[in-house]
Amino acid sequence: MLLSLAQSALPIGISGIEKRFGAVSILSDLSLDVAAGEFLTLLGPSGSGKTTLLMILAGFVRANAGSIKVGGEEIITMPPHKRNIGMVFQNYALFPHMNVFHNIAFPLKQRRVPAAETAERVERALDLVQLKGLGERRVDQLSGGQRQRVALARAIVFEPRIVLMDEPLSALDKSLREHMQIELRNLHRRLGMTTVYVTHDQREAITMSDRIAVMNAGRIEQIDQPEVLYARPRTKFVAGFIGESNFVPVESRNGSVWYEDRKLRMNDAAPSSGRHLMVVRPEKLRLVADADETGGVNLLPATVGDVIYQGDSFVCYATLKDGRQVTLRDYCRPDVLAKLPAPGEPITLGIDAQDVVLVADQ
Amino acid sequence: MSLASASLDHASHRDGVINADALRADARRESRGMFALLSPGLFLVFAVIIVPIGWLFWLSLFDESGQLSAANYARFFDQASYIKTFVTTFKVAFTVTGACVLLGYPLAYMLSQLPRRAASICLIFVILPFWTSVLVRTYAWLVILQRKGLVNTWLMDLGVISQPLPLANNFAGVVIGMTHIMLPFLVLPLYASMKTIDADCLRAGMNLGASPAATFRQIFFPLSLPGLASGLVIVFVLCLGFFVTPALMGGGKVIMWAMRMEQTTSLYSNWGAGAALGVVLLAVTLALLGLFHWLLGTRATGVWSER
């Protein structure tokens, strides 16, 4: 039996969290539920309040108001050392005066676990993060990736009910980071601990999470599964932060939506009257050869600005009639490559009715 | 070996030696230039450190009649007053260093925990005494601590004591005066090293279940040891050779090593004996530093190399 976190994984109920530093509001009336065993990511730009929320969860920052319940138990005023929450810090925060073994044994020592059991559990934790046999190493003899693993082992060895991670991969180089993303996700699947993960890297969030809470200016803009978040962003911020987006201004009137003088074909019902933005992902746009093509496609006349070959795909920058720039991306299939337009050439861009997503124009 | 591979070898060999001589010459030129830039500093070190110490050592080997002898060193073993001075010096140095640690560690800890602005204001108060001469500060302590000084007058007026406390012209006076002068030498390096302790390490300690007291004991304190060690060494070594404060505050009853040297050279004009005192002080100091380094080195190197 490995570490058995699954049985003890607990849900987190966060409600009405307020945090102000002086007159500056960092978090305002923030509520969020994390299911037992869920991998939830707080995603947002720096200053969005995601790290502050994590610090409040860990007990290092005191909120001005709100409630945090872990498995129904209120912990908002509980001191950090009694919370039993594992945390992986951005810079790992390994203790430089202890070797790997003593770093990982530290939480067990605080809990007065007998020496023999401590040795056994540290050994298992080392095994779990693939650092078997490195217990005697000094921290400064480890590579960045190994330190990351030690920090992880230390955060889970005492079988906490919840694990918090504050941008734990941001100090690693790209290939190691991608490798660790997969490894962390697999570890989470094996151990099933409730995990709250903070990152500003949308690709990392999409790769790892069960659900993503997109934060902006101290609020949660949208919380959904990665694929829903990508396909159906509900605000302009979410659409812009996750993936690439072109925004095309449209207008809703009398129950239908118009782009200039063209009525949009769309599967969703028309939103309330007024100005809106159509979210157009570069890969949802396509070059339409026959301008007479109809059915479920919306046609946008445009002029080609530039075409850039990128190996597996190409990018076409085009200008709509209203002067707005949009980006189109497609794979380099032979049939498409054969008909690539030249700069300055008029083209017709198509977007399927099912891909039309509207957000409010803030 | 076939002809083809031979010519290949030749080609790669020739590739390897292109400009090799010019590059070697360039490297030599650079080293010479560097040495030329360094030489004024080296000369200064030689002229003001190596030569005087050599001279001191040389002087210590001659007795009063100018004969080469070990008489100056023999005195350390057969004259009780020498041994007493030696013991007093170390007693003062240990006591002052201990007092500095007791006062300085909490002070440095407080400074390291204060917000940056408040800390820099408080640091000014730590450094402020540096701007006044040691002589002035020592006389100030004499005024405060003497028989009819501020402290005794107040305590007697308040009825706490009926007889004046012996605070000056004795061991206590020397320790109080020297502690005041030495404190910044302990606080400044200690504060600097405490500032470099990662706040996340302390957070991690608490997160992993250690109470604030346990976090301090198991994480903060061990990580502050290198800074404490360097402060300790500076204070201790400065104490060993200190002159002004013990001379004024000791009232002639506390004779330290440096005072002995002064007596020997200016009163008895025995330069050989004075030089021997200097050599012994230097040797003992170096030995202590070496011991200290050896004791703390193994534990602290891990922490130091981490930074």
Boltz contact constraints between the chains, C-beta under 6 A:
constraints:
  - contact:
      token1: [A, 58]
      token2: [B, 207]
      max_distance: 6.0
  - contact:
      token1: [A, 60]
      token2: [B, 203]
      max_distance: 6.0
  - contact:
      token1: [A, 80]
      token2: [B, 206]
      max_distance: 6.0
  - contact:
      token1: [A, 80]
      token2: [B, 207]
      max_distance: 6.0
  - contact:
      token1: [A, 81]
      token2: [B, 206]
      max_distance: 6.0
  - contact:
      token1: [A, 81]
      token2: [B, 209]
      max_distance: 6.0
  - contact:
      token1: [A, 81]
      token2: [B, 210]
      max_distance: 6.0
  - contact:
      token1: [A, 81]
      token2: [B, 211]
      max_distance: 6.0
  - contact:
      token1: [A, 87]
      token2: [B, 207]
      max_distance: 6.0
  - contact:
      token1: [A, 89]
      token2: [B, 200]
      max_distance: 6.0
  - contact:
      token1: [A, 91]
      token2: [B, 200]
      max_distance: 6.0
  - contact:
      token1: [A, 93]
      token2: [B, 200]
      max_distance: 6.0
  - contact:
      token1: [A, 93]
      token2: [B, 201]
      max_distance: 6.0
  - contact:
      token1: [A, 93]
      token2: [B, 204]
      max_distance: 6.0
  - contact:
      token1: [A, 95]
      token2: [B, 219]
      max_distance: 6.0
  - contact:
      token1: [A, 96]
      token2: [B, 303]
      max_distance: 6.0
  - contact:
      token1: [A, 96]
      token2: [B, 306]
      max_distance: 6.0
  - contact:
      token1: [A, 97]
      token2: [B, 222]
      max_distance: 6.0
  - contact:
      token1: [A, 97]
      token2: [B, 303]
      max_distance: 6.0
  - contact:
      token1: [A, 106]
      token2: [B, 208]
      max_distance: 6.0
  - contact:
      token1: [A, 107]
      token2: [B, 208]
      max_distance: 6.0
  - contact:
      token1: [A, 107]
      token2: [B, 209]
      max_distance: 6.0
  - contact:
      token1: [A, 110]
      token2: [B, 209]
      max_distance: 6.0
  - contact:
      token1: [A, 110]
      token2: [B, 210]
      max_distance: 6.0
  - contact:
      token1: [A, 111]
      token2: [B, 209]
      max_distance: 6.0
  - contact:
      token1: [A, 138]
      token2: [B, 302]
      max_distance: 6.0
  - contact:
      token1: [A, 140]
      token2: [B, 305]
      max_distance: 6.0
  - contact:
      token1: [A, 140]
      token2: [B, 306]
      max_distance: 6.0
